């Protein structure tokens, strides 16, 4: 069966989008369509130019015997701004404020369409890092971690606060919760994260950063390198934050629990998008 170019491009586009950050050998498409490598390379060029023009991501070719084509589904600044605005709109509902200055986020964590967009935004921020895994904390962070890891095509490492028999041998640490100042425990299976891994830490909410600081200390036990920290919501009014280098989609401020009032504003993630765009223009 002979395929038209339009048919080849439709298949290749869908395949690349379903296998992000994975090197797909050109020979895979050559064998699939029984076409010359030069023709497949021309198809890839058409896809690359279209993706770039429409802001759908970056398609790159990798030279060499083990080379091929890879798709990085990056989000543009304008699209990122729309996602942040959508999150702000959703969070500004009055009855979201919980005791202790926390926000109710479970409905966002259970919304696949919105979560996929949030995951793509966070993944774009760290797409060019050499990452081996996405690390998060049970339980609310799991869906967010999966959304980010799906775009990066990486495994999700879930840190728990209790030891389960099904985890096998584990490493545990004690840490001081940034909000309650209580001593709490974090547990991670020895099998789940290879020593020396590069990781991205994601979480849904951060106040003083005690939990994430605990995660970073636990990563030290695995000799893992934390290449980035990204949170959905950060509490702005914190006197002493334990984490300095991080990105957030939105900030929570002016919290008045008595009157159930608060403000949600842009976090620093969009600043990083604008920075990245400026750097790309300079290199061009």
Secondary structure, DSSP 8 states (H G I E B T S, - for coil): ----HHHHHHHHHHHHHHSTT--B-HHHHHHHHT--HHHHHHHHHHHHHHHHHHT--EEEEE-STT-EEEEE----HHHHHHHHHHHHHHHT-GGGEETTTEE--HHHHT-HHHHHHHHHHHHHHTTTS--SEEEEETTTHHHHHHHHHHHHT-EEEEEBSS--GGG-SEEEEEEE-TTT--EEEEEEETTTS-TT-EEEEEEEEESS-HHHHHHHHHHHHTT-EEEEEEEEEEES--SS-S--S-EEEEEEEEEETTTTEEEEEE-SHHHHHHHHHHHHHHH-
